[in-house]
Amino acid sequence: MRLWDLSANGFGNEYYAAGVRSMLQGPGLFFYNAFDPAGLVSLDKPPLAFWIQTAFAAVLGYSGWSIHLPQALAGTTSVALLYFLLRKPFGRTVASIAAFLLALSPIAVAVDRSNNTDAWLVLFLLIAAWLALRGRGLSLVFAMVALGFAFNVKMLAALVCGPALLAGWWLSSPLDWPRRLGWMFIAGLALAIVALSWAVVFDLTPERLRPQAGSSRSGSMLELIVGHNGIERFVRDRQPARTAPPAQTPQQTSGPMAYDAVPVGPLRLATPMLAAQFAWALPFALLGAVLAWRRRRAPVALWAGWALTYGIVYSAAGGIFHIYYLATLAPPLAALAAIGGVELWRRGAAALALGVAATALWQAYLTGTTLGWTATWIGFPAVALLAAAAAAWRDRRLTALIGVVALIVLPTAWALSPVFSPGNLTLPSASLPRWLGLDDGRGPILSRTHRSQAHDPKLRSFLEAQRGTAKFLAATSNALLASPLIIHSGQPVLPFGGYLGNDPIMSLDAFAERVKRGEVRYVLLWPGRRPADFDAWVRGRGTAVDPALWRSLQAEPRRAIALYDLAPGSR
């Protein structure tokens, strides 16, 4: 499910793919996680996962397949590691069921088939969990080192798991209080050093020798950690410029419709659109956390704490929120559901029937609210419910297994959806309604991929032929417009405003000086994208190039791009 037809996903998140193409071109670009070959701005995420993707591309050749492969392998390794984590404390049966559930977790499949970095975040968190549960002082230090690596994959998103790791270690450690506190202090130092070392080196490097930090105001990586990748996850930046005029499509704005707009609150993750990504066995997981607490407190505390902390954070995240973040909830839910299922089996037919019935009702709710209450798919939880009733009536656990098999069908179908109907490749998700051609409730932006017209091969040929001695193939108002040019040409492109167009990479005066020196001749504009002052400057000083010379794709008025020539005398 993770490797099948992986190349069909193209370059996935093109912003990240362009960064990998740039990092292949020099050690400085590689180390500083550069987005563009000229090293003007960095990607707005830490470098570790992109370093791994770049290494794969260096060995296997740069392609969409080679940059997706590391995540597919990381996801597969996570399945094996979850088995390893549960085998000793709970036995092979629990471990096998947990690994199976993680392998079939819909959002895990979607994320592992993308070039987003969450597959590596999950893998490093599982490594940290394995080390923490060993209970030794030095193992806690190494667990925090692994958490530091996770931080360098997704920044503060990794630290959410910290309390759960500490709880698992504390309950499994035989050390006395003074020694525990001493090792915790050393482990905290190890975490801080590993987590912040790259960001500190980045910020201490003179700005003229490194890129600006993408999606930051001051060009600082430490600011990026606290701001865009911290506070903005909870409080959305509501700038007036982010609201598109009525004539524009959602694709032309970075406003609210670009996010999964599910109301925050304690029941947020129970919303069917979100719960269907990871929580098909939620009743079993809840029962597992309760029933196994007395026998295996340390691992249960770790898995339950992991699920609880991320659940609280995602329920309260009122800023930038995407469905694929939920991949971090897949391992603890799989572990707890496996524990719960086996605990109920041990308690007899009635207990197992109760778990199957509760899960069947939960799955019926998810299916009915997403596919409709008259959909054929509702039959699977109905069969499970009948099997649970029969098992309780005849006091036979084997009868309940029929219900368990029926309960596997729907999560499997959802997990197959990103394989055969991937939807938005930048913001991966699983959706059986999308696969069936139905409305999945996420809107046109999040349900499918929108390619900009900068993918036009005739445009690239024109720019390469007419570029002359200019340093940059073109300049663009934002990185999203520059990404396809970098991916397919490997040439320097100047993304004036960074990711969405509002990064202060350079002033208009600095850009004008580059134009004057002949470093930039052509500028590509995408209506509706920031920065408006840059667009106005280009339109006022440049000459629009006849689309017949560079456009081969059919024009789309609401998403049309425009090419301007800034050469002296062109106007």
Secondary structure as UniProt FT lines:
FT   TURN            4..5
FT   HELIX           6..9
FT   TURN            10..11
FT   HELIX           14..23
FT   TURN            24..25
FT   HELIX           27..31
FT   TURN            32..33
FT   TURN            37..38
FT   STRAND          41..42
FT   HELIX           48..60
FT   HELIX           64..90
FT   HELIX           92..103
FT   HELIX           106..112
FT   HELIX           118..132
FT   TURN            133..134
FT   HELIX           137..154
FT   HELIX           156..159
FT   TURN            160..161
FT   HELIX           162..172
FT   HELIX           177..204
FT   HELIX           207..209
FT   TURN            214..215
FT   HELIX           221..226
FT   TURN            227..230
FT   HELIX           231..233
FT   HELIX           240..242
FT   TURN            246..247
FT   HELIX           250..252
FT   HELIX           256..258
FT   TURN            266..267
FT   HELIX           268..270
FT   HELIX           272..275
FT   TURN            276..278
FT   TURN            280..281
FT   HELIX           282..291
FT   TURN            292..295
FT   HELIX           297..316
FT   HELIX           323..329
FT   HELIX           330..346
FT   HELIX           349..371
FT   TURN            373..374
FT   HELIX           376..378
FT   HELIX           379..394
FT   HELIX           397..420
FT   HELIX           432..435
FT   TURN            436..437
FT   HELIX           443..447
FT   HELIX           453..455
FT   HELIX           457..466
FT   TURN            468..469
FT   STRAND          474..476
FT   HELIX           479..489
FT   STRAND          493..495
FT   TURN            496..500
FT   HELIX           508..516
FT   TURN            517..518
FT   STRAND          522..525
FT   TURN            527..528
FT   HELIX           532..541
FT   STRAND          543..544
FT   HELIX           547..549
FT   HELIX           557..559
FT   STRAND          562..565
FT   TURN            568..569
//
